[in-house]
Amino acid sequence: MGEEESQDLADRLAEDAELRAQFRDSPADVVEEAGIELDYEQRAKLEAEDWSAISDEELIERLSGRGWAAWW
């Protein structure tokens, strides 16, 4: 996964409440629509997380910068 694509998606998630809602419903689809390829394990890990249980601020923090590393 490219760092540039990951940061672009994190920036979009920080700015767009609708995109965050879509991410919470289907995170792997949002990531792949951003041009980031996921393998089966990465997709399953994203889908297994309860993204609705965290605040917008925590979601953005977890997915920006080094936070993405937890998923790859």
C-alpha positions in Angstrom: 0.0 0.0 0.0 1.3 3.4 -0.9 1.9 5.9 1.8 0.5 8.7 -0.4 -2.8 6.9 -1.0 -3.1 6.1 2.7 -2.5 9.7 3.7 -4.9 11.0 1.0 -7.6 8.8 2.4 -6.9 9.7 6.0 -7.2 13.4 5.0 -10.5 12.8 3.2 -11.9 10.9 6.2 -10.9 13.8 8.4 -12.7 16.3 6.3 -15.8 14.3 5.1 -18.4 13.1 7.6 -20.3 11.2 4.9 -17.1 9.3 3.9 -16.5 8.5 7.6 -20.1 7.1 7.8 -19.4 5.0 4.7 -16.1 3.8 6.2 -17.9 2.7 9.4 -20.3 0.7 7.3 -17.8 -0.9 5.0 -14.2 0.1 5.7 -12.6 -2.3 3.3 -14.7 -1.1 0.4 -13.9 2.6 1.1 -10.2 1.8 1.3 -10.3 -0.2 -2.0 -12.3 2.6 -3.7 -9.4 4.9 -2.7 -7.1 2.8 -4.8 -5.5 0.9 -1.9 -5.3 -2.9 -2.6 -6.1 -5.2 0.3 -5.4 -8.8 0.7 -7.8 -11.2 2.4 -6.3 -10.7 5.9 -6.2 -6.9 5.7 -9.8 -6.8 4.5 -11.0 -9.2 7.2 -9.1 -7.2 9.9 -10.7 -3.9 8.8 -14.2 -5.5 8.6 -13.8 -7.1 12.1 -13.1 -3.9 13.9 -16.2 -2.1 15.4 -15.6 1.3 13.9 -19.0 2.6 15.2 -17.6 2.3 18.8 -15.0 5.0 18.4 -15.3 8.7 18.0 -14.6 10.6 14.8 -11.4 12.0 16.5 -10.1 8.5 17.4 -11.0 7.2 14.0 -9.0 10.0 12.3 -6.1 9.5 14.7 -6.0 5.8 14.1 -6.0 6.1 10.4 -3.7 9.0 9.9 0.0 8.9 9.6 1.5 5.9 11.4 -2.0 4.7 12.5 -2.4 2.9 9.2 0.5 0.7 10.0 -1.7 -1.2 12.4 -3.8 -2.5 9.5 -1.0 -3.6 7.1 
